[in-house]
Amino acid sequence: MNEIETLIQWLISLVSQNLYPGVFVAALIETVFPPIPSEAIFPLAGYSILKNEMSVIHVIGVGITGGCGATAGAFVIYFIAKKLGRIGLIKYLKYVKIKEKSLEKADHWFEKYGDKSVLIGRVIPGIREIVSIPAGIFNMNPIKFFIFTLIGSCMWSIALTSAGYYFGVATIHII
């Protein structure tokens, strides 16, 4: 098993055993290290809510917690991008498994949609992981970045957590 798979297994275990803090940490880490998929973390959290017979309101609570973790991680990327700039970042992209072509796609997305690209981009796989980079490079207002990132990240997290919960319900009813 490689390092990424080991980290994913650790995050899955963390979420399973410590739902709210686990989701926060997992969302923060998956935002900073894009190869870790939120699509694996949040549905598991939703299923854990169901399996532990917790109220459905926890789907929203866990989603918001995940959105807050993702926002914290996004700020890390935003400030790194702001500090290093585009040229400085290109040197480091290979270490976090981001291709320069992906960064160009995010840049284009940001140029086309402006600040709204952060809100919209947070719910689009492939964009959501890297939209903080052009926001930092293009010096987006940090308060606006925070608000748009939090809203978009919470929507994404709640949707995926809901999917895990409701697919778990459907599975239980089939069996």
C-alpha atoms as a printed R data frame, in Angstrom:
    type eleno elety resid chain resno       x      y       z
1   ATOM     1    CA   MET     A     1   0.000  0.000   0.000
2   ATOM     2    CA   ASN     A     2   1.387  3.425  -0.901
3   ATOM     3    CA   GLU     A     3   1.407  6.523   1.326
4   ATOM     4    CA   ILE     A     4  -1.837  7.972  -0.110
5   ATOM     5    CA   GLU     A     5  -3.731  4.701   0.419
6   ATOM     6    CA   THR     A     6  -2.369  4.472   3.965
7   ATOM     7    CA   LEU     A     7  -3.484  8.051   4.683
8   ATOM     8    CA   ILE     A     8  -6.946  7.377   3.234
9   ATOM     9    CA   GLN     A     9  -7.309  4.258   5.386
10  ATOM    10    CA   TRP     A    10  -6.269  6.255   8.457
11  ATOM    11    CA   LEU     A    11  -8.799  9.006   7.625
12  ATOM    12    CA   ILE     A    12 -11.578  6.452   7.121
13  ATOM    13    CA   SER     A    13 -10.751  4.930  10.491
14  ATOM    14    CA   LEU     A    14 -10.633  8.397  12.080
15  ATOM    15    CA   VAL     A    15 -14.066  9.300  10.689
16  ATOM    16    CA   SER     A    16 -15.555  5.954  11.722
17  ATOM    17    CA   GLN     A    17 -14.300  6.225  15.297
18  ATOM    18    CA   ASN     A    18 -14.536  9.998  15.913
19  ATOM    19    CA   LEU     A    19 -17.300 11.291  13.685
20  ATOM    20    CA   TYR     A    20 -17.290 15.090  14.127
21  ATOM    21    CA   PRO     A    21 -13.591 15.694  14.838
22  ATOM    22    CA   GLY     A    22 -12.687 12.997  12.312
23  ATOM    23    CA   VAL     A    23 -14.706 14.668   9.561
24  ATOM    24    CA   PHE     A    24 -13.183 18.074  10.350
25  ATOM    25    CA   VAL     A    25  -9.614 16.721  10.201
26  ATOM    26    CA   ALA     A    26 -10.336 14.587   7.112
27  ATOM    27    CA   ALA     A    27 -11.894 17.542   5.261
28  ATOM    28    CA   LEU     A    28  -8.985 19.799   6.178
29  ATOM    29    CA   ILE     A    29  -6.418 17.228   5.025
30  ATOM    30    CA   GLU     A    30  -8.266 16.328   1.810
31  ATOM    31    CA   THR     A    31  -8.434 20.003   0.887
32  ATOM    32    CA   VAL     A    32  -4.700 20.536   1.396
33  ATOM    33    CA   PHE     A    33  -3.730 17.226  -0.278
34  ATOM    34    CA   PRO     A    34  -6.018 16.930  -3.339
35  ATOM    35    CA   PRO     A    35  -5.326 13.241  -4.108
36  ATOM    36    CA   ILE     A    36  -7.452 12.359  -1.050
37  ATOM    37    CA   PRO     A    37 -11.084 12.161  -2.224
38  ATOM    38    CA   SER     A    38 -13.870 13.740  -0.198
39  ATOM    39    CA   GLU     A    39 -16.113 11.339  -2.109
40  ATOM    40    CA   ALA     A    40 -14.772  8.586   0.173
41  ATOM    41    CA   ILE     A    41 -14.946 10.505   3.457
42  ATOM    42    CA   PHE     A    42 -18.395 12.131   3.562
43  ATOM    43    CA   PRO     A    43 -20.564  9.219   2.401
44  ATOM    44    CA   LEU     A    44 -18.833  7.107   5.055
45  ATOM    45    CA   ALA     A    45 -19.712  9.769   7.634
46  ATOM    46    CA   GLY     A    46 -23.352  9.684   6.491
47  ATOM    47    CA   TYR     A    47 -23.437  5.913   6.746
48  ATOM    48    CA   SER     A    48 -21.834  6.109  10.216
49  ATOM    49    CA   ILE     A    49 -24.631  8.435  11.336
50  ATOM    50    CA   LEU     A    50 -27.184  5.891  10.166
51  ATOM    51    CA   LYS     A    51 -25.331  2.891  11.573
52  ATOM    52    CA   ASN     A    52 -24.955  4.558  14.977
53  ATOM    53    CA   GLU     A    53 -28.700  5.329  14.955
54  ATOM    54    CA   MET     A    54 -28.095  9.060  15.245
55  ATOM    55    CA   SER     A    55 -30.760 11.566  14.245
56  ATOM    56    CA   VAL     A    56 -30.813 12.672  10.608
57  ATOM    57    CA   ILE     A    57 -30.024 16.226  11.810
58  ATOM    58    CA   HIS     A    58 -26.450 14.995  12.293
59  ATOM    59    CA   VAL     A    59 -26.159 14.788   8.495
60  ATOM    60    CA   ILE     A    60 -26.330 18.581   8.452
61  ATOM    61    CA   GLY     A    61 -24.093 18.935  11.525
62  ATOM    62    CA   VAL     A    62 -21.429 16.655  10.084
63  ATOM    63    CA   GLY     A    63 -21.716 18.383   6.703
64  ATOM    64    CA   ILE     A    64 -21.171 21.786   8.292
65  ATOM    65    CA   THR     A    65 -18.273 20.421  10.341
66  ATOM    66    CA   GLY     A    66 -16.734 19.043   7.143
67  ATOM    67    CA   GLY     A    67 -17.351 22.343   5.388
68  ATOM    68    CA   CYS     A    68 -15.500 24.143   8.183
69  ATOM    69    CA   GLY     A    69 -12.567 21.716   7.919
70  ATOM    70    CA   ALA     A    70 -12.459 22.160   4.144
71  ATOM    71    CA   THR     A    71 -12.567 25.949   4.578
72  ATOM    72    CA   ALA     A    72  -9.614 25.824   6.984
73  ATOM    73    CA   GLY     A    73  -7.681 23.726   4.471
74  ATOM    74    CA   ALA     A    74  -8.668 26.019   1.603
75  ATOM    75    CA   PHE     A    75  -7.275 29.005   3.508
76  ATOM    76    CA   VAL     A    76  -3.928 27.216   3.816
77  ATOM    77    CA   ILE     A    77  -3.820 26.801   0.029
78  ATOM    78    CA   TYR     A    78  -5.127 30.344  -0.570
79  ATOM    79    CA   PHE     A    79  -2.369 31.923   1.541
80  ATOM    80    CA   ILE     A    80   0.364 29.706   0.053
81  ATOM    81    CA   ALA     A    81  -0.788 30.680  -3.448
82  ATOM    82    CA   LYS     A    82  -0.959 34.339  -2.467
83  ATOM    83    CA   LYS     A    83   2.544 34.213  -0.979
84  ATOM    84    CA   LEU     A    84   4.298 32.160  -3.708
85  ATOM    85    CA   GLY     A    85   2.416 33.401  -6.769
86  ATOM    86    CA   ARG     A    86   1.919 31.390  -9.934
87  ATOM    87    CA   ILE     A    87   5.611 30.999 -10.828
88  ATOM    88    CA   GLY     A    88   6.527 29.861  -7.314
89  ATOM    89    CA   LEU     A    89   3.664 27.375  -7.187
90  ATOM    90    CA   ILE     A    90   4.554 25.644 -10.437
91  ATOM    91    CA   LYS     A    91   7.757 24.339  -8.785
92  ATOM    92    CA   TYR     A    92   5.754 22.594  -6.049
93  ATOM    93    CA   LEU     A    93   2.745 21.240  -7.958
94  ATOM    94    CA   LYS     A    94   4.405 17.896  -8.698
95  ATOM    95    CA   TYR     A    95   4.720 17.196  -4.965
96  ATOM    96    CA   VAL     A    96   0.958 17.425  -4.440
97  ATOM    97    CA   LYS     A    97   0.070 15.600  -7.665
98  ATOM    98    CA   ILE     A    98  -1.431 18.631  -9.435
99  ATOM    99    CA   LYS     A    99  -0.642 19.016 -13.105
100 ATOM   100    CA   GLU     A   100   0.101 22.447 -14.517
101 ATOM   101    CA   LYS     A   101  -2.759 21.869 -16.974
102 ATOM   102    CA   SER     A   102  -5.171 21.543 -14.008
103 ATOM   103    CA   LEU     A   103  -3.911 24.852 -12.644
104 ATOM   104    CA   GLU     A   104  -4.442 26.465 -16.050
105 ATOM   105    CA   LYS     A   105  -8.018 25.107 -16.057
106 ATOM   106    CA   ALA     A   106  -8.614 26.621 -12.604
107 ATOM   107    CA   ASP     A   107  -7.077 29.929 -13.703
108 ATOM   108    CA   HIS     A   108  -9.371 30.038 -16.732
109 ATOM   109    CA   TRP     A   109 -12.361 29.162 -14.549
110 ATOM   110    CA   PHE     A   110 -11.463 31.978 -12.140
111 ATOM   111    CA   GLU     A   111 -10.896 34.512 -14.910
112 ATOM   112    CA   LYS     A   112 -14.225 33.601 -16.532
113 ATOM   113    CA   TYR     A   113 -16.428 33.574 -13.411
114 ATOM   114    CA   GLY     A   114 -14.469 35.797 -11.017
115 ATOM   115    CA   ASP     A   115 -15.057 35.499  -7.286
116 ATOM   116    CA   LYS     A   116 -18.202 33.406  -7.896
117 ATOM   117    CA   SER     A   117 -15.927 30.673  -9.223
118 ATOM   118    CA   VAL     A   118 -14.930 29.892  -5.640
119 ATOM   119    CA   LEU     A   119 -18.553 29.296  -4.603
120 ATOM   120    CA   ILE     A   120 -19.446 27.356  -7.744
121 ATOM   121    CA   GLY     A   121 -16.100 25.572  -7.919
122 ATOM   122    CA   ARG     A   122 -16.475 24.112  -4.422
123 ATOM   123    CA   VAL     A   123 -19.164 21.748  -5.679
124 ATOM   124    CA   ILE     A   124 -17.452 20.655  -8.914
125 ATOM   125    CA   PRO     A   125 -15.002 17.745  -8.676
126 ATOM   126    CA   GLY     A   126 -11.671 18.577 -10.269
127 ATOM   127    CA   ILE     A   127 -12.172 22.306  -9.690
128 ATOM   128    CA   ARG     A   128 -13.062 22.253  -5.996
129 ATOM   129    CA   GLU     A   129  -9.657 20.911  -5.039
130 ATOM   130    CA   ILE     A   130  -7.680 23.697  -6.710
131 ATOM   131    CA   VAL     A   131  -9.902 26.794  -6.914
132 ATOM   132    CA   SER     A   132  -8.112 28.271  -3.881
133 ATOM   133    CA   ILE     A   133  -4.937 28.600  -5.936
134 ATOM   134    CA   PRO     A   134  -6.166 31.178  -8.470
135 ATOM   135    CA   ALA     A   135  -8.131 32.918  -5.704
136 ATOM   136    CA   GLY     A   136  -4.833 33.458  -3.882
137 ATOM   137    CA   ILE     A   137  -2.851 34.277  -7.024
138 ATOM   138    CA   PHE     A   138  -5.452 36.818  -8.195
139 ATOM   139    CA   ASN     A   139  -5.627 38.274  -4.664
140 ATOM   140    CA   MET     A   140  -9.321 37.644  -3.994
141 ATOM   141    CA   ASN     A   141 -10.662 39.472  -0.947
142 ATOM   142    CA   PRO     A   142 -10.039 37.052   1.984
143 ATOM   143    CA   ILE     A   143 -13.430 37.719   3.627
144 ATOM   144    CA   LYS     A   144 -15.251 37.021   0.376
145 ATOM   145    CA   PHE     A   145 -13.052 33.951  -0.122
146 ATOM   146    CA   PHE     A   146 -13.969 32.720   3.371
147 ATOM   147    CA   ILE     A   147 -17.717 33.222   2.887
148 ATOM   148    CA   PHE     A   148 -17.848 31.676  -0.602
149 ATOM   149    CA   THR     A   149 -15.612 28.777   0.417
150 ATOM   150    CA   LEU     A   150 -17.614 28.050   3.569
151 ATOM   151    CA   ILE     A   151 -20.967 28.088   1.755
152 ATOM   152    CA   GLY     A   152 -19.757 25.968  -1.162
153 ATOM   153    CA   SER     A   153 -17.855 23.525   1.047
154 ATOM   154    CA   CYS     A   154 -20.835 23.045   3.378
155 ATOM   155    CA   MET     A   155 -23.148 22.413   0.407
156 ATOM   156    CA   TRP     A   156 -20.721 19.789  -0.964
157 ATOM   157    CA   SER     A   157 -20.183 18.145   2.418
158 ATOM   158    CA   ILE     A   158 -23.886 18.023   3.287
159 ATOM   159    CA   ALA     A   159 -24.727 16.572  -0.142
160 ATOM   160    CA   LEU     A   160 -22.145 13.787   0.119
161 ATOM   161    CA   THR     A   161 -22.986 13.052   3.760
162 ATOM   162    CA   SER     A   162 -26.675 12.869   2.795
163 ATOM   163    CA   ALA     A   163 -25.846 10.462  -0.023
164 ATOM   164    CA   GLY     A   164 -24.055  8.128   2.388
165 ATOM   165    CA   TYR     A   165 -26.927  8.307   4.848
166 ATOM   166    CA   TYR     A   166 -29.700  7.764   2.311
167 ATOM   167    CA   PHE     A   167 -27.892  5.051   0.345
168 ATOM   168    CA   GLY     A   168 -27.396  3.322   3.690
169 ATOM   169    CA   VAL     A   169 -31.146  3.597   4.363
170 ATOM   170    CA   ALA     A   170 -31.892  2.195   0.905
171 ATOM   171    CA   THR     A   171 -29.498 -0.704   1.485
172 ATOM   172    CA   ILE     A   172 -31.105 -1.537   4.814
173 ATOM   173    CA   HIS     A   173 -34.581 -1.552   3.244
174 ATOM   174    CA   ILE     A   174 -33.432 -3.828   0.396
175 ATOM   175    CA   ILE     A   175 -31.963 -6.354   2.800
